[in-house]
Amino acid sequence: MDTTRNTVLEAWMTEHGYSSNSSAEAVNRAIGRLTGRPGGLDGSSVRAWKAGRVT
């Protein structure tokens, strides 16, 4: 499977000072606010987004 790095996400994270783990925590909080249930993402999920393994 061909993958394309998500350079836009990487740049945004760098600009705003987010690591993969802190991004996952922020997304999990947002999921919790929207759904009432905690999100289950971790740093490896965000790294997969950055690497283009998740479309």
C-alpha positions as semicolon CSV with decimal commas, in nm:
position;residue;x (nm);y (nm);z (nm)
1;M;0,000;0,000;0,000
2;D;0,138;0,340;-0,096
3;T;0,134;0,598;0,180
4;T;0,176;0,974;0,180
5;R;0,304;1,143;0,495
6;N;0,062;1,388;0,647
7;T;0,299;1,683;0,645
8;V;0,015;1,926;0,715
9;L;-0,063;1,750;1,043
10;E;0,306;1,732;1,132
11;A;0,350;2,104;1,068
12;W;0,039;2,192;1,272
13;M;0,157;1,979;1,564
14;T;0,503;2,139;1,555
15;E;0,358;2,490;1,531
16;H;0,130;2,431;1,829
17;G;0,378;2,231;2,038
18;Y;0,196;1,896;2,031
19;S;0,368;1,560;2,052
20;S;0,196;1,246;1,931
21;N;0,095;1,161;2,287
22;S;-0,035;1,508;2,372
23;S;-0,228;1,518;2,044
24;A;-0,391;1,186;2,128
25;E;-0,485;1,314;2,474
26;A;-0,640;1,630;2,322
27;V;-0,838;1,427;2,068
28;N;-0,955;1,190;2,343
29;R;-1,078;1,487;2,548
30;A;-1,265;1,624;2,246
31;I;-1,423;1,284;2,180
32;G;-1,530;1,271;2,543
33;R;-1,691;1,616;2,523
34;L;-1,873;1,528;2,200
35;T;-1,988;1,176;2,284
36;G;-1,982;1,152;2,662
37;R;-1,740;0,859;2,637
38;P;-1,362;0,878;2,650
39;G;-1,163;0,829;2,333
40;G;-0,919;0,541;2,308
41;L;-0,639;0,688;2,100
42;D;-0,273;0,683;2,194
43;G;0,047;0,820;2,049
44;S;0,077;0,530;1,806
45;S;-0,259;0,626;1,655
46;V;-0,134;0,979;1,587
47;R;0,195;0,847;1,449
48;A;-0,007;0,631;1,207
49;W;-0,196;0,943;1,095
50;K;0,131;1,129;1,043
51;A;0,283;0,838;0,850
52;G;-0,019;0,817;0,621
53;R;-0,114;0,466;0,731
54;V;-0,465;0,587;0,819
55;T;-0,676;0,740;0,545
